[in-house]
Amino acid sequence: MATSLVSPMATSSPLPVTGPPRFFVTARAPLARFPNKSKTAIFTPVRPAVHDAINGEFLAAIPLPPGVRSSSQVLAAAPDNRTFVLSGWTGPNSPLRFFRVHLAEDGSPSDPIPVPGLESDALGAGHIIALSPDATRLAYAASIPGGVKISVVDLSTGQRRDWSTRASVVTGLAWAPDGQRIALVVGGWGIGVLDLGLQGSDLLAATRLVKPSSDLSFLESVAYAPDGSALIYSAGHAVMRIPVDGREEPRVLTRVSLPADASLTLRFSLDGTGRYLLYVHRWRGFRVDLADGSTTSMPLKTDEHSGEGDSPNAAW
């Protein structure tokens, strides 16, 4: 299936943005316990969850497709705040599987729809994915021997297009609103924009550098502004904005206050309006209004195992 996708670009108009987010989805890895100091882990499955976007209240557990034993931490959202792609854990040292869900107007999830063509590639929770604005394509980054690979997969057929490079890691992916480009954060290189219309499989040759990493510390997430004119990204605990042509210096939108034990990087999800940013630390979600910099803290309760194990990732 590698490089069998004729056109990796999105195939239709973006899903409509309906206003400020009403929901967000959390996902995490299964709980691993080692009873009596055993070297063999016992895994407790967990399911992804739907939350109220205002107060973080748990609304519903998301069902898993056949063959998937638990959720995993990799997920992405379309700009409509209703369409999500999630990853599923199939067992120790086994591939992840991906599936789509759609939320009804009350937040209740649909039955999961498996995504074909990804099972052999997605082997770890450190992978990064991004869902195209029209929800027809999934972009994902994965480590390969000697470098990294970015693929764009058709969600219906599983056909895909691959690009690779010898860079160390990709930490952020985001689709342009027109579905013709993808912004990416490449460790040791910087922030760039991949032109999906160019031929060839050399990732950096097809990517225009917007901001080099030499003067940026701890780069992580990236997102497009809704009009496609700028990129929103995190550098350390600062949320920055830079024109997509890179001709102006970035400016700080807000600085996030996190405890001393927090990661040096900030992974976030930007909603379809471009105004609200979501991130998670431990078992709390934080909703940031980029218009005024205000932050709302929300406790996260997902199921009977809330507060146990690693905290979830989130997207809206």
C-alpha positions as a printed Julia matrix, in Angstrom:
316×3 Matrix{Float64}:
   0.0    0.0    0.0
   3.02   2.33   0.33
   2.95   5.34  -2.02
  -0.18   4.06  -3.76
  -2.28   7.18  -3.16
  -2.52   9.18  -6.39
  -3.29  12.5   -4.68
  -2.6   12.96  -0.96
  -4.53  16.23  -0.84
  -7.95  16.49   0.78
 -10.73  15.69  -1.65
 -13.61  17.95  -0.58
 -14.53  21.09   1.35
 -13.61  21.33   5.05
 -16.19  20.19   7.55
 -18.05  23.24   8.88
 -16.93  24.87  12.1
 -20.02  25.29  14.27
 -18.63  27.7   16.87
 -16.76  27.31  20.15
 -16.11  23.63  20.99
 -18.85  21.81  22.89
 -16.92  18.59  23.41
 -13.44  17.17  23.66
 -12.21  13.58  23.6
  -9.57  12.02  25.84
  -7.62   8.82  25.25
  -4.9    7.02  27.18
  -2.95   3.8   27.26
  -4.15   0.74  29.19
  -3.13   0.5   32.83
  -0.08  -1.7   33.4
   0.4   -3.34  36.8
   3.17  -5.64  38.0
   1.68  -7.72  40.85
   4.06  -9.04  43.47
   6.97  -7.33  41.66
   6.46  -9.57  38.67
   8.3   -8.69  35.45
   5.16  -9.52  33.48
   2.59  -6.76  33.29
  -1.13  -7.24  33.76
  -3.05  -4.78  31.58
  -6.39  -3.21  32.45
  -8.2   -1.93  29.34
  -9.58   1.61  29.3
 -11.84   3.33  26.81
 -11.61   6.81  25.31
 -14.11   9.32  26.65
 -16.2   12.29  25.57
 -16.2   15.37  27.82
 -18.09  18.64  28.06
 -15.81  21.36  26.68
 -16.86  23.93  29.3
 -16.38  22.04  32.56
 -14.65  18.76  31.58
 -17.58  16.66  32.74
 -17.53  13.05  31.56
 -20.34  12.49  29.04
 -19.78   9.08  27.45
 -17.31   6.26  26.91
 -16.4    5.61  23.27
 -16.86   2.0   22.09
 -13.9    0.1   20.66
 -13.92  -1.83  17.36
 -13.5   -5.64  17.25
  -9.94  -6.73  17.95
  -9.08  -3.58  19.91
  -8.66  -4.28  23.61
  -8.12  -0.75  24.93
  -7.62   2.82  23.85
  -4.17   4.29  23.32
  -2.96   7.88  23.56
  -2.85   8.88  19.89
  -5.84  10.87  18.6
  -6.8   13.73  16.3
  -9.87  15.85  15.55
 -11.45  17.51  12.51
 -12.45  21.2   12.79
 -16.16  20.4   13.18
 -15.7   19.25  16.82
 -17.64  16.08  15.95
 -15.24  13.88  13.95
 -12.3   12.12  15.58
  -9.69   9.48  14.77
  -8.41   7.43  17.71
  -5.87   4.68  18.22
  -6.6    1.28  19.73
  -4.29  -1.02  21.67
  -4.38  -4.65  20.52
  -1.95  -6.2   22.99
   1.66  -6.06  24.26
   4.19  -5.52  21.44
   1.35  -5.45  18.93
   0.39  -2.78  16.37
  -2.01  -0.02  17.12
  -5.18   0.13  15.06
  -6.98   3.32  14.17
 -10.69   4.02  14.01
 -13.08   6.91  13.39
 -15.99   8.07  15.52
 -18.53  10.83  15.05
 -20.31  12.62  17.89
 -24.02  13.42  17.75
 -25.3   16.83  18.82
 -25.59  15.61  22.41
 -22.03  14.23  22.4
 -22.96  10.56  22.13
 -20.43   8.64  19.99
 -21.19   6.58  16.91
 -20.02   3.03  16.46
 -16.3    2.96  15.61
 -15.25   2.64  11.95
 -11.82   1.0   11.47
  -9.24   2.82   9.34
  -7.54   0.42   6.91
  -3.87   0.4    5.99
  -2.23   1.54   9.24
  -1.89  -1.59  11.35
   1.63  -2.5   10.25
   3.04   0.99  10.73
   1.66   2.3   14.01
   3.54   0.51  16.74
   3.89   3.04  19.53
   2.04   5.72  21.46
   4.65   8.32  20.52
   3.3    8.64  17.0
   1.76  11.91  15.83
  -1.39  12.08  13.7
  -3.5   14.83  12.12
  -6.91  14.59  10.48
  -7.57  16.55   7.27
 -10.19  19.34   7.42
 -12.63  17.27   5.35
 -11.88  14.08   7.34
 -10.9   12.08   4.23
  -7.16  11.86   4.96
  -5.02  11.05   7.97
  -1.42  12.22   8.21
   0.89  10.44  10.6
   4.55  10.48  11.54
   6.45   7.38  12.6
  10.05   6.47  13.38
  11.82   4.26  10.86
  15.38   2.88  10.85
  17.68   5.85  10.34
  15.04   8.56  10.42
  11.34   9.38  10.31
   8.5    8.92   7.84
   5.37  10.96   7.24
   2.46   9.29   5.49
  -0.92  10.5    4.26
  -3.57   7.76   4.24
  -6.97   7.68   2.57
  -9.38   6.79   5.38
 -11.67   4.8    3.1
  -9.2    2.74   1.05
  -6.04   2.65   3.16
  -3.93   3.79   0.2
  -1.13   6.08   1.21
   1.74   8.35   0.15
   5.05   8.34   2.04
   7.85  10.86   2.61
  10.96  10.19   4.69
  14.08  11.91   6.0
  17.0   11.24   8.32
  15.7   13.71  10.92
  15.44  12.46  14.48
  11.77  13.06  15.31
   8.56  14.78  14.19
   6.63  16.25  17.12
   3.8   18.13  15.4
   1.55  17.83  12.34
  -1.32  20.04  11.15
  -3.32  20.28   7.94
  -3.81  23.58   6.13
  -7.49  24.57   5.86
  -7.41  23.97   2.09
  -6.11  20.4    2.58
  -3.17  20.95   0.2
  -0.33  21.36   2.7
   0.75  20.04   6.07
   2.7   21.97   8.7
   5.22  19.93  10.65
   7.71  20.3   13.47
  10.96  18.41  12.81
  13.44  17.96  15.64
  16.75  19.71  15.0
  15.38  21.39  11.85
  12.41  23.56  12.69
   8.86  24.33  11.56
   8.03  23.82   7.91
   5.19  23.34   5.42
   5.01  20.2    3.28
   3.54  20.79  -0.2
   1.43  17.71  -0.94
   1.39  18.49  -4.66
   5.14  18.03  -5.15
   6.55  14.78  -6.5
   9.19  12.68  -4.76
   9.58  11.06  -1.37
  12.27  13.27   0.23
  10.43  14.95   3.11
  12.66  17.97   3.59
  13.04  18.55  -0.15
   9.25  18.91  -0.38
   9.03  21.07   2.76
   9.54  24.83   2.94
  11.21  25.98   6.14
   9.16  28.61   7.99
  11.18  28.91  11.2
  14.49  27.14  11.95
  14.9   25.45  15.31
  18.24  27.12  16.02
  16.58  29.96  17.9
  13.59  28.03  19.24
  13.62  25.83  22.33
  11.55  22.71  22.94
   9.25  22.84  19.92
   6.16  20.64  20.13
   2.66  21.13  18.7
   1.69  23.11  15.61
  -1.69  24.18  14.15
  -2.96  26.36  11.32
  -4.97  29.5   11.95
  -8.46  29.0   10.44
  -7.75  31.31   7.48
  -4.48  29.53   6.68
  -2.37  32.68   6.98
  -0.43  31.77  10.09
   0.85  28.89  12.19
   0.25  28.52  15.92
   2.95  26.54  17.71
   4.4   25.89  21.14
   7.99  26.69  22.09
   8.56  25.59  25.64
   5.48  26.79  27.53
   4.87  29.74  25.19
   2.18  29.67  22.49
   3.42  31.53  19.43
   1.99  32.77  16.12
   4.01  33.23  12.92
   2.84  34.12   9.39
   2.97  31.02   7.21
   5.34  32.77   4.79
   7.84  33.27   7.64
   8.5   36.88   6.65
   7.66  38.3   10.06
   8.99  37.41  13.47
   6.72  35.24  15.65
   4.76  36.85  18.43
   3.71  35.41  21.78
  -0.03  34.76  22.12
   0.14  33.52  25.69
   2.45  31.83  28.18
   1.16  28.78  29.98
   1.85  28.37  33.7
   2.56  24.77  34.62
   3.95  23.12  37.76
   7.67  22.52  38.1
   7.23  18.81  37.35
   5.58  19.51  33.98
   7.2   18.66  30.67
   9.45  21.26  29.09
   7.2   21.14  26.03
   3.52  21.84  25.55
   1.26  19.58  23.48
  -2.03  21.24  22.6
  -5.15  20.94  20.47
  -6.53  24.06  18.74
 -10.27  24.17  18.05
 -11.79  24.89  14.65
 -12.39  28.56  15.41
  -8.71  29.08  16.22
  -9.57  30.78  19.49
  -9.55  27.99  22.07
  -6.55  25.87  22.96
  -6.7   22.67  25.03
  -3.9   20.92  26.89
  -3.68  18.35  29.68
  -1.41  18.11  32.7
  -1.81  15.07  34.88
  -5.57  14.66  35.39
  -6.65  18.2   34.61
  -7.59  19.78  31.31
  -6.89  23.44  30.61
  -8.94  25.54  28.2
  -7.09  28.68  27.07
  -8.88  31.58  25.39
  -6.26  33.0   23.02
  -8.3   36.21  22.65
  -7.7   37.31  26.24
  -5.23  34.73  27.62
  -7.64  33.47  30.28
  -7.37  29.82  31.34
 -10.06  27.54  32.74
  -8.97  24.43  34.65
 -11.14  21.32  34.42
 -10.82  18.05  36.39
 -10.84  15.01  34.11
 -12.88  11.98  35.07
 -13.05   9.28  32.44
 -14.15   6.01  34.11
 -13.62   3.98  37.27
  -9.86   4.2   36.7
  -9.66   7.99  36.54
  -6.53   9.28  38.25
  -4.65   6.02  37.78
  -1.76   5.55  35.4
  -0.63   8.06  32.82
  -2.85  11.07  32.22
  -4.75  11.13  28.91
  -4.16  13.07  25.74
  -7.01  15.25  24.48
  -8.33  16.78  21.26
 -11.29  18.92  20.16
